[in-house]
Amino acid sequence: MVLNWRFTEQQIPRAAGRIDQAQIKDGTLSIAGWMLLPSRLCSPPSLFINGTLFARTEQRQRPDVHEAHPWIDHAGLSGFAYSGSAEGIASCESFTIELVLFEDSFPCGYLATLVKTESIPPKKEEHPPLELIRQIGAPDVESFEAQGLKVLTDFVQAIQLSRGLPNTRRVLDWGCGCGRVSSPFSVFFPDVELFGSDIAENCVDWCRIHLHSSRFVKSALFPPLPFADSSFDVVLASSVMTHLKRTVQLVWLQEMNRVLGPGGLLLASVLGDYAFKREQAVKPEARSRLYNDCNSLVARTLLAFRGICDRTPNEGLAGKIPAGYYMNVFQTEKYTRAAWSQHFEVLRYIERGMDNYQDLVVLRKP
Ligand SMILES: C[S@@+](CC[C@H](N)C(=O)[O-])C[C@H]1O[C@@H](n2cnc3c(N)ncnc32)[C@H](O)[C@@H]1O
């Protein structure tokens, strides 16, 4: 499948933002969401579909985004919307969306995703059960599917930029969960041999039945993985390091180095500075069990002085693995670059490069 992106080669800073709606109904394309650069107010983004300029979007007020970003004065003006003819794309099975903020004609903020159109009927029975979807942190089937396409987009663009997709034959989705990324990956890239591993047996069981019976494995809490040295060209880690303590991250980085071939890439997301500020802004009564202590003195002190805050347990796998292993971990760019370069060359650190929220670290095995 050919995916047309216009801006993959240009390293435009990732805006903060989200597409809340992207659908084609009765020949009308409707897209809405919010997008902002923390440093300055921009005009609403331009919309590119399948690599071609499609429309300029209209600005919308977003009080909810303002509330979520109390440290950014212009956050309330970050909403955008477009509604118009879907001519030319209504018959496609999928299409690419790129939203670009411009300043003096230069692109300065970017958000991209793949979208499946209604012409592919949602086969809900093929989605994992809600219990598994919630276990990996998605609220419902629709978000699970949209997030999978979004994260896939971010990974694929980073691979294209760093080693090229044609050179990528074997990929490991490490911490694959119940296939949020693996499922769309295998649809869009059927020629790539995709493997997956996870410590959660119920997730791996689902992937083995619905994706590939022998390529998905349950792995142990600590290395080794059941793969030979230099097995993979690329390892994807979507929101896995975000759950591992400092020492455990380092042990697994060494193992990723072992299973990657020379020149292989590890793409791993982390909760960085932007995510920490967002979680600090959440009102106490709305705070979830996921990120509940970002305002505490301990969390702020650890982040400021050690560069990593890895003391908050995440209850998502409670009863399935020993307590104290699965955490919520925030870390600074400075810490990540210094600690992770023990095992890898840090090729890129893309702020908000994963889902325009987590940071994406692109590492290369020398
Ligand atoms: C937030 S979920 C993300 C799942 C998947 N990557 C995605 O994006 O949908 C984190 C996943 O990492 C898995 N995990 C945590 N520690 C792991 C480890 N040491 N090895 C493999 N998987 C791990 C968890 O079981 C969980 O499925």
PDBQT file of the ligand as one rigid body, heavy atoms in Angstrom, charges set to zero:
ROOT
HETATM    1  C1  LIG A 401       0.563   1.081  27.618  1.00  0.00    +0.000 C 
HETATM    2  S1  LIG A 401       0.680  -0.556  27.078  1.00  0.00    +0.000 S 
HETATM    3  C2  LIG A 401       1.097  -0.310  25.366  1.00  0.00    +0.000 C 
HETATM    4  C3  LIG A 401       0.794  -1.516  24.538  1.00  0.00    +0.000 C 
HETATM    5  C4  LIG A 401       1.157  -1.369  23.054  1.00  0.00    +0.000 C 
HETATM    6  N1  LIG A 401       2.555  -1.111  22.848  1.00  0.00    +0.000 N 
HETATM    7  C5  LIG A 401       0.318  -0.266  22.452  1.00  0.00    +0.000 C 
HETATM    8  O1  LIG A 401       0.833   0.793  22.108  1.00  0.00    +0.000 OA
HETATM    9  O2  LIG A 401      -0.883  -0.453  22.358  1.00  0.00    +0.000 OA
HETATM   10  C6  LIG A 401       2.224  -1.121  27.752  1.00  0.00    +0.000 C 
HETATM   11  C7  LIG A 401       2.484  -2.592  27.434  1.00  0.00    +0.000 C 
HETATM   12  O3  LIG A 401       3.818  -2.919  27.787  1.00  0.00    +0.000 OA
HETATM   13  C8  LIG A 401       3.818  -4.230  28.315  1.00  0.00    +0.000 C 
HETATM   14  N2  LIG A 401       5.083  -4.398  29.048  1.00  0.00    +0.000 N 
HETATM   15  C9  LIG A 401       5.472  -3.793  30.193  1.00  0.00    +0.000 A 
HETATM   16  N3  LIG A 401       6.715  -4.184  30.529  1.00  0.00    +0.000 NA
HETATM   17  C10 LIG A 401       7.127  -5.037  29.556  1.00  0.00    +0.000 A 
HETATM   18  C11 LIG A 401       8.318  -5.781  29.324  1.00  0.00    +0.000 A 
HETATM   19  N4  LIG A 401       9.352  -5.749  30.163  1.00  0.00    +0.000 N 
HETATM   20  N5  LIG A 401       8.387  -6.551  28.221  1.00  0.00    +0.000 NA
HETATM   21  C12 LIG A 401       7.337  -6.610  27.368  1.00  0.00    +0.000 A 
HETATM   22  N6  LIG A 401       6.181  -5.954  27.537  1.00  0.00    +0.000 NA
HETATM   23  C13 LIG A 401       6.085  -5.179  28.619  1.00  0.00    +0.000 A 
HETATM   24  C14 LIG A 401       2.547  -4.279  29.129  1.00  0.00    +0.000 C 
HETATM   25  O4  LIG A 401       2.136  -5.575  29.427  1.00  0.00    +0.000 OA
HETATM   26  C15 LIG A 401       1.585  -3.530  28.199  1.00  0.00    +0.000 C 
HETATM   27  O5  LIG A 401       0.958  -4.413  27.311  1.00  0.00    +0.000 OA
ENDROOT
TORSDOF 0
